[in-house]
Amino acid sequence: MSFRQDAAHLQKLANNAFCQTGTLTALADSGQPDPDKLQRALEQTAAQFESAALEVRKLCERHSTGTGGYGSRPVLPPMEIAGSVELLGYNWLHITLNTLLPHCRFQPPEWLSDTIRRLLDEYEAQGCKLPFFNRALLVIDEFTGIQGRHIFDQDNKGWKAVSNAIKGRLIPDDDQHTLGLALLSGRSELDVCHITLLDLSDAADFFAFHSGDYEVKHFYSGGWS
């Protein structure tokens, strides 16, 4: 598309996001909104804003001239802010996200899938090769010190965004015969999410290391390898 078409599309997405906030205002004015209606409205609002934000990312990549702003070197590289990717000693892919999985009941967050894809792109751009697993185990290990987080309800975590990001790239598909899933959690002073993808046959070894006689943070720092 031309820049004019891209700009018009972005404006439409931004208008949709603004209009969606009216639903939140209406629910707020109604007094005590139904929890399910509120949750759905919140996720739909987030999805609208995420779509607009992702379109801005694409627009910058397609049309940035490389001077005066987006194309210049940022003060803090965005990939370092978002997280990192590394290959552990057993050919296990480890992704660190410097944030927590969002609360999500009705639809996976697009921004999280996009962020993971970009982290993987950055890893490959450094000359590193990503592994590919025919059958894999996805372990999502979240750490936080925040008390009473509704996100600790495992069925409400936005973990599907992770499997969506790796499907077709690190694994053939994310169906139940191809991808196993383990959702773990712990307490720490820092909010962080560790994502590890490994061959399904290595599951016993992973959990043996994970439950060993040392701190989990030492495990994820690669001290076990």
Disulfide bonds with the S-S distance in Angstrom:
none
